[in-house]
Amino acid sequence: MEEFDRAGGRRTGNMQHLLLRYSQALLTQISQAAVCNRHHSVEQQLCRWLLQTLDRLPSNELAMTQELIASMLGVRREGITEAAGHLQKAGVIRYRRGHITVLDRAALASRVCECYAVVKQEYDRLLLHEARNPQAVLSATHANRSPLFPAVKARKSGEYQPL
């Protein structure tokens, strides 16, 4: 495993570079979530969370209770109930007892705040080329799936600006 060999007192190799890029992307996600939680509505936060979750799943269905989503977003369950109700009435999602199906991803994306785009752009910039180069992340992925965004396309640089 030459990528873990020491050279000049520093670790070298593809794995180290991948982990550093992933750490930077994760810090962006954490920072942007803090901004989002402070400045945006519960509905926008729910849309962001749903889109980020769907980016990592092979389908448009989630098995998740409103209580768990509320806990992850740091809001009251009643707020999630109200936001999910608005999305369901608009035909964006279908929700029933712990099961959410996204019916219209484009409509969901139109309701989300800019925080989703900021985080997605950073993940794409830092990690998307890794998903296209399986040798670089062979040990970090399984079952022929991308470790981060299975079906994303690169966006033009400068399209989104962080807050």
Contacts in CASP RR format, 6 or more apart in sequence:
PFRMAT RR
TARGET T0000
AUTHOR 0000-0000-0000
METHOD contacts of the structure
MODEL  1
MEEFDRAGGRRTGNMQHLLLRYSQALLTQISQAAVCNRHHSVEQQLCRWL
LQTLDRLPSNELAMTQELIASMLGVRREGITEAAGHLQKAGVIRYRRGHI
TVLDRAALASRVCECYAVVKQEYDRLLLHEARNPQAVLSATHANRSPLFP
AVKARKSGEYQPL
2 13 0 8 1.000
3 11 0 8 1.000
3 12 0 8 1.000
3 13 0 8 1.000
3 14 0 8 1.000
3 15 0 8 1.000
3 16 0 8 1.000
4 11 0 8 1.000
4 13 0 8 1.000
4 15 0 8 1.000
5 11 0 8 1.000
5 12 0 8 1.000
14 136 0 8 1.000
14 137 0 8 1.000
15 139 0 8 1.000
15 140 0 8 1.000
18 127 0 8 1.000
18 130 0 8 1.000
18 136 0 8 1.000
18 137 0 8 1.000
18 140 0 8 1.000
21 126 0 8 1.000
21 127 0 8 1.000
21 130 0 8 1.000
22 126 0 8 1.000
22 127 0 8 1.000
24 122 0 8 1.000
24 126 0 8 1.000
25 119 0 8 1.000
25 122 0 8 1.000
25 123 0 8 1.000
25 126 0 8 1.000
25 127 0 8 1.000
25 148 0 8 1.000
28 118 0 8 1.000
28 119 0 8 1.000
28 122 0 8 1.000
28 123 0 8 1.000
28 162 0 8 1.000
29 52 0 8 1.000
29 119 0 8 1.000
29 122 0 8 1.000
29 123 0 8 1.000
32 115 0 8 1.000
32 118 0 8 1.000
32 119 0 8 1.000
32 162 0 8 1.000
32 163 0 8 1.000
33 115 0 8 1.000
35 115 0 8 1.000
35 163 0 8 1.000
36 44 0 8 1.000
36 45 0 8 1.000
36 48 0 8 1.000
36 113 0 8 1.000
36 115 0 8 1.000
37 45 0 8 1.000
37 73 0 8 1.000
37 74 0 8 1.000
39 113 0 8 1.000
39 163 0 8 1.000
40 48 0 8 1.000
40 113 0 8 1.000
40 115 0 8 1.000
41 83 0 8 1.000
42 73 0 8 1.000
42 75 0 8 1.000
42 79 0 8 1.000
42 80 0 8 1.000
42 82 0 8 1.000
42 83 0 8 1.000
43 82 0 8 1.000
43 83 0 8 1.000
43 86 0 8 1.000
43 87 0 8 1.000
43 111 0 8 1.000
44 111 0 8 1.000
44 112 0 8 1.000
44 113 0 8 1.000
44 115 0 8 1.000
45 73 0 8 1.000
45 75 0 8 1.000
45 83 0 8 1.000
45 113 0 8 1.000
46 69 0 8 1.000
46 73 0 8 1.000
46 80 0 8 1.000
46 83 0 8 1.000
46 84 0 8 1.000
46 87 0 8 1.000
47 87 0 8 1.000
47 108 0 8 1.000
47 109 0 8 1.000
47 111 0 8 1.000
47 112 0 8 1.000
47 113 0 8 1.000
47 116 0 8 1.000
48 112 0 8 1.000
48 113 0 8 1.000
48 115 0 8 1.000
48 116 0 8 1.000
49 69 0 8 1.000
49 72 0 8 1.000
49 73 0 8 1.000
50 62 0 8 1.000
50 93 0 8 1.000
50 100 0 8 1.000
50 102 0 8 1.000
50 108 0 8 1.000
51 105 0 8 1.000
51 108 0 8 1.000
51 109 0 8 1.000
51 112 0 8 1.000
51 116 0 8 1.000
52 116 0 8 1.000
52 119 0 8 1.000
52 120 0 8 1.000
53 62 0 8 1.000
54 60 0 8 1.000
54 62 0 8 1.000
54 102 0 8 1.000
54 105 0 8 1.000
55 120 0 8 1.000
55 148 0 8 1.000
55 149 0 8 1.000
55 150 0 8 1.000
55 151 0 8 1.000
55 152 0 8 1.000
56 148 0 8 1.000
56 149 0 8 1.000
56 150 0 8 1.000
57 150 0 8 1.000
58 145 0 8 1.000
58 150 0 8 1.000
60 101 0 8 1.000
60 102 0 8 1.000
60 103 0 8 1.000
60 105 0 8 1.000
61 99 0 8 1.000
61 100 0 8 1.000
61 101 0 8 1.000
61 102 0 8 1.000
62 99 0 8 1.000
62 100 0 8 1.000
62 101 0 8 1.000
62 102 0 8 1.000
63 98 0 8 1.000
63 99 0 8 1.000
64 98 0 8 1.000
64 99 0 8 1.000
64 100 0 8 1.000
65 98 0 8 1.000
66 77 0 8 1.000
66 80 0 8 1.000
66 81 0 8 1.000
66 84 0 8 1.000
66 95 0 8 1.000
66 98 0 8 1.000
67 77 0 8 1.000
69 80 0 8 1.000
70 76 0 8 1.000
70 77 0 8 1.000
70 79 0 8 1.000
70 80 0 8 1.000
73 80 0 8 1.000
84 93 0 8 1.000
84 95 0 8 1.000
84 100 0 8 1.000
85 95 0 8 1.000
87 93 0 8 1.000
87 95 0 8 1.000
87 108 0 8 1.000
87 111 0 8 1.000
88 94 0 8 1.000
88 95 0 8 1.000
90 107 0 8 1.000
91 103 0 8 1.000
91 104 0 8 1.000
91 107 0 8 1.000
92 102 0 8 1.000
92 103 0 8 1.000
92 104 0 8 1.000
92 107 0 8 1.000
92 108 0 8 1.000
92 111 0 8 1.000
93 100 0 8 1.000
93 101 0 8 1.000
93 102 0 8 1.000
93 103 0 8 1.000
93 108 0 8 1.000
94 100 0 8 1.000
94 101 0 8 1.000
94 103 0 8 1.000
95 101 0 8 1.000
102 108 0 8 1.000
109 116 0 8 1.000
114 160 0 8 1.000
114 161 0 8 1.000
114 163 0 8 1.000
115 163 0 8 1.000
117 159 0 8 1.000
117 160 0 8 1.000
118 160 0 8 1.000
118 161 0 8 1.000
118 162 0 8 1.000
118 163 0 8 1.000
120 149 0 8 1.000
120 152 0 8 1.000
120 155 0 8 1.000
120 160 0 8 1.000
121 155 0 8 1.000
121 158 0 8 1.000
121 159 0 8 1.000
121 160 0 8 1.000
123 148 0 8 1.000
123 149 0 8 1.000
123 152 0 8 1.000
124 149 0 8 1.000
124 152 0 8 1.000
124 154 0 8 1.000
124 155 0 8 1.000
125 157 0 8 1.000
127 147 0 8 1.000
127 148 0 8 1.000
127 149 0 8 1.000
128 149 0 8 1.000
128 152 0 8 1.000
128 154 0 8 1.000
130 136 0 8 1.000
130 137 0 8 1.000
130 147 0 8 1.000
131 137 0 8 1.000
131 146 0 8 1.000
131 147 0 8 1.000
131 148 0 8 1.000
131 149 0 8 1.000
131 150 0 8 1.000
131 152 0 8 1.000
134 141 0 8 1.000
137 147 0 8 1.000
140 147 0 8 1.000
141 147 0 8 1.000
END
